[in-house]
Amino acid sequence: MCNDAGEALYDRTREHLTTADALIAAVGRQLLDAAKALRDDRKVPANVDGVALDQVRTASLKLPVDADWKAASAHARRVNPGQASAADLPLILP
């Protein structure tokens, strides 16, 4: 990240990242790729014209080892406007 003069705002070269930071890094990469595609090719992200792509959510579920996770979690990942997300595990443990 930089300011309008191109100077770095944060020095992230000494950060100690863990595997939990992988999603953050992946999303950052996707955002940068989308910004570059818009700048260079005038290509907007797919979810701008296909808003149904925004209607996916995460879910916390216990599944059998051999389960097809996509099929088994489809009901929990579906967006139902006005309803909280589905999960069979408590998000805040006692």
C-alpha positions in Angstrom: 0.0 0.0 0.0 1.3 3.4 -0.8 0.4 7.1 -0.7 -0.2 9.4 -3.7 3.6 10.0 -3.9 4.3 6.2 -4.2 5.8 6.0 -0.7 5.1 2.8 1.3 2.6 3.3 4.1 3.4 0.0 5.8 6.6 -2.0 5.9 5.3 -5.6 5.8 8.7 -7.1 5.0 9.2 -8.3 8.6 5.8 -9.8 9.2 5.5 -13.3 10.5 2.6 -14.8 8.6 0.9 -18.1 9.4 -1.3 -20.5 7.4 -4.3 -18.6 8.8 -3.1 -15.6 6.7 -3.4 -17.5 3.5 -7.0 -16.4 2.8 -6.1 -12.8 3.5 -3.2 -13.0 1.0 -5.4 -14.8 -1.6 -8.1 -12.1 -1.3 -5.5 -9.4 -1.6 -4.1 -11.0 -4.7 -7.6 -11.3 -6.3 -8.3 -7.6 -5.5 -5.0 -6.5 -7.1 -5.6 -8.7 -10.1 -9.1 -7.2 -10.5 -7.8 -3.7 -10.2 -5.1 -4.3 -12.8 -7.6 -5.9 -15.2 -9.9 -2.9 -14.9 -7.0 -0.5 -15.4 -5.2 -2.3 -18.2 -8.1 -4.1 -20.1 -11.2 -2.2 -18.9 -12.5 -5.6 -17.7 -14.8 -5.4 -14.7 -14.9 -8.3 -12.2 -17.5 -11.0 -13.1 -19.6 -10.3 -10.0 -20.3 -6.7 -11.2 -22.6 -8.1 -13.9 -23.4 -11.4 -12.3 -24.5 -10.4 -8.8 -25.6 -14.0 -8.1 -21.8 -14.6 -7.6 -22.0 -12.5 -4.5 -24.6 -14.8 -2.9 -22.2 -17.4 -1.5 -21.3 -17.6 2.2 -19.1 -19.7 4.4 -20.3 -22.5 6.6 -18.9 -24.4 9.6 -20.0 -28.0 9.4 -18.9 -31.4 10.6 -18.8 -33.8 7.7 -17.8 -37.5 7.3 -14.3 -37.9 6.0 -15.5 -39.3 2.7 -18.2 -36.7 2.2 -18.5 -34.6 -1.0 -18.1 -31.3 0.8 -19.6 -29.2 -2.0 -22.8 -31.2 -2.1 -23.1 -31.7 1.7 -22.6 -28.0 2.4 -24.7 -26.5 -0.4 -27.7 -25.8 1.8 -25.5 -24.0 4.4 -23.7 -21.9 1.8 -26.9 -20.7 0.1 -27.8 -17.1 0.8 -31.3 -16.6 2.3 -32.0 -12.9 2.6 -32.9 -11.9 6.1 -31.6 -15.2 7.7 -28.4 -15.7 9.6 -25.8 -18.0 8.0 -26.2 -21.7 8.7 -23.7 -23.6 10.9 -23.9 -26.7 13.1 -20.8 -25.7 15.1 -21.1 -22.8 17.6 -19.0 -19.9 16.5 -18.2 -18.8 20.1 -17.1 -21.7 22.3 -17.9 -21.6 26.0 
